[in-house]
Amino acid sequence: MRKITAFIAIFVVTLMAQCTKEKDTTFLISNTKVGKLDKISLIRDLNIIYEQDSIVKDTMKLALGFGARSINIYEKGGSHLLTLTPNSDSIPKVQNVRVNDPRFKTEKGIGLNSTFKDIKEKYSIQKIVTSINNIVIFVKDSDVYFTIDKSELPASLRYVSSPTIDAVQVPDDAKIKYLMVGWEH
C-alpha cells in the first residue's frame, strides 16, 4: 500500500511540475508581444526591458535633439535581434518591429527561415502589396507581415509595376526577406 501511495504522490508532483512549467517566450511573436517587448512598452523603458542586451540608437538624430528613428537591439555577444521604430507620440511607443534573428517565430511557427508556402499553410492572406524591389504579404487577424524580395518571383513578375500580385503567382519556395510587426496605437 505504501508503494502505491508513494507512486501516486510522485505522479501527482510530476504532473503538477509539468503543468506549472511556463512556455519559453523569449523568441515568440504574438499580436501583443515580440519576445520581451510588449505592444504597450514605452521607448523610455527599453533599457529596463533589454537590460541584459545592448541597445543602439541613431546617434545623429539624438545629437540634433530628435528622437531616434530606429533602435537596434543586440544580444550580448553580438547577434542582432530586433530593429524598432518608435511612433512620434509625445510619449513614444514602438510602432514597428523588424525581426532580425531567425530564432523568433510567430505563434504559428513562422520565422525568417520559412517560405511563402509556410505562410499560406498557417495564415489566411489578406493582401499582397508590391513595391519596387519587394512584395509585402499582410495576413488576416495578425499584426505580423512578411516581405519577399521580387527576385524570388518568376521573371515575368519581377519588373512589373502592377500594384497587385495574387498569392498563386508567388512560388511556394520564395524565402522571407523581412518579418515585421506593426502596432498601431
C-alpha positions in Angstrom: 0.0 0.0 0.0 2.9 2.4 0.8 4.4 1.7 -2.6 1.1 2.7 -4.3 0.8 5.8 -2.2 4.4 6.8 -2.9 3.9 6.2 -6.6 0.7 8.3 -6.7 2.5 11.1 -4.8 5.4 11.1 -7.2 3.0 11.0 -10.2 1.0 14.0 -8.8 4.1 16.1 -8.1 5.5 15.3 -11.6 2.1 16.2 -13.2 1.9 19.5 -11.2 5.5 20.4 -12.2 4.7 19.8 -15.9 1.5 22.0 -15.6 3.3 24.9 -13.9 6.3 24.9 -16.3 5.9 28.1 -18.3 6.5 28.1 -22.0 9.6 30.0 -23.1 8.5 33.1 -24.8 12.0 34.6 -25.4 11.6 34.3 -29.2 7.8 34.2 -29.5 5.9 36.7 -31.7 2.3 37.3 -30.9 -0.1 40.2 -31.6 0.8 41.8 -28.3 4.4 40.7 -27.9 7.7 40.2 -29.6 9.9 38.3 -27.2 10.4 40.5 -24.2 8.8 43.5 -25.9 5.2 44.3 -25.2 2.8 46.2 -27.5 2.3 48.8 -24.8 6.0 49.2 -23.9 7.4 52.7 -23.9 10.6 53.6 -25.6 11.9 55.0 -22.4 11.6 51.6 -20.8 13.8 49.7 -23.3 16.8 50.0 -21.0 14.9 48.0 -18.4 13.3 45.5 -20.9 16.7 44.8 -22.5 19.0 45.3 -19.5 20.9 42.1 -20.4 21.2 43.1 -24.1 22.7 46.1 -26.0 20.6 49.0 -27.4 22.0 51.1 -30.2 20.1 54.3 -31.2 20.5 56.6 -34.2 23.1 58.9 -32.6 23.0 61.6 -35.3 19.3 62.2 -34.6 19.9 62.1 -30.8 22.7 64.7 -31.2 20.4 67.0 -33.0 17.8 66.7 -30.2 15.4 64.5 -32.1 14.2 61.1 -31.0 15.9 58.1 -32.6 14.4 57.0 -35.9 15.5 53.4 -35.3 16.7 51.5 -32.4 18.7 48.3 -32.8 18.6 45.6 -30.1 21.6 43.3 -29.9 22.0 40.2 -27.8 25.1 40.3 -25.5 27.7 38.7 -27.8 26.6 40.5 -30.9 23.5 38.9 -32.5 21.2 41.5 -34.0 17.8 40.6 -32.5 15.4 43.4 -33.5 15.1 46.8 -35.1 12.5 49.0 -33.5 10.8 52.1 -35.0 9.1 54.4 -32.4 6.0 56.4 -33.1 6.0 60.1 -32.9 3.7 60.5 -29.9 4.7 62.7 -27.0 5.3 59.5 -25.0 6.7 57.3 -27.8 5.9 53.6 -28.0 7.2 51.0 -30.5 5.3 51.3 -33.8 7.2 48.8 -35.9 9.4 45.8 -35.1 11.7 44.3 -37.7 12.8 40.8 -36.7 16.5 40.2 -37.5 17.1 36.9 -35.6 15.8 33.6 -37.1 15.1 32.2 -33.6 12.0 34.5 -33.4 8.9 32.7 -34.6 5.2 33.5 -34.7 2.7 31.6 -32.6 2.1 29.6 -35.7 5.8 28.7 -36.2 6.7 31.1 -39.0 10.2 32.7 -38.9 12.8 34.2 -41.1 13.8 30.7 -42.4 10.2 30.0 -43.5 8.9 30.1 -47.1 5.8 31.5 -48.7 4.3 28.0 -48.6 4.6 28.0 -44.8 2.8 31.4 -44.6 0.0 30.1 -46.8 -0.4 26.9 -44.8 -0.6 28.8 -41.4 -2.3 32.1 -42.3 -5.1 33.5 -44.4 -3.6 36.0 -46.7 -5.4 39.4 -46.6 -3.5 41.1 -49.4 -0.2 41.3 -51.2 1.3 44.8 -51.9 4.1 45.4 -54.4 6.9 47.9 -54.2 9.9 48.4 -56.4 12.0 45.6 -55.1 9.7 43.6 -52.8 6.2 42.3 -52.2 4.6 42.6 -48.8 2.2 40.0 -47.5 -0.4 41.0 -45.0 -2.2 38.2 -43.2 -5.7 38.3 -41.5 -6.1 38.7 -37.8 -2.4 39.5 -37.2 -0.1 42.5 -36.8 2.6 40.4 -38.4 3.5 41.0 -42.1 6.2 39.5 -44.4 8.4 40.9 -47.1 9.6 38.8 -50.0 12.2 40.0 -52.5 11.0 40.3 -56.0 14.0 38.3 -57.1 12.1 35.3 -55.6 9.3 35.8 -58.1 9.1 34.5 -61.7 10.9 36.7 -64.2 7.6 37.9 -65.7 6.6 39.5 -62.3 10.0 41.0 -61.2 9.8 44.1 -63.3 6.1 44.6 -63.5 4.9 47.7 -61.7 1.4 46.2 -61.3 0.0 47.0 -57.8 -1.5 43.6 -57.4 0.0 40.2 -57.4 -2.1 37.2 -56.5 -0.9 34.6 -54.0 -1.0 31.9 -56.7 1.7 33.8 -58.6 4.2 33.6 -55.7 6.3 30.5 -55.7 5.9 28.2 -52.7 9.7 28.2 -52.1 10.0 32.0 -52.0 12.0 33.0 -48.9 11.0 35.6 -46.4 13.3 38.6 -46.6 11.8 40.6 -43.6 9.4 39.6 -40.9 7.8 42.7 -39.4 5.2 43.5 -36.7 3.3 46.8 -37.0 1.5 48.1 -33.9 -0.9 51.0 -34.4 -1.5 52.7 -31.1 
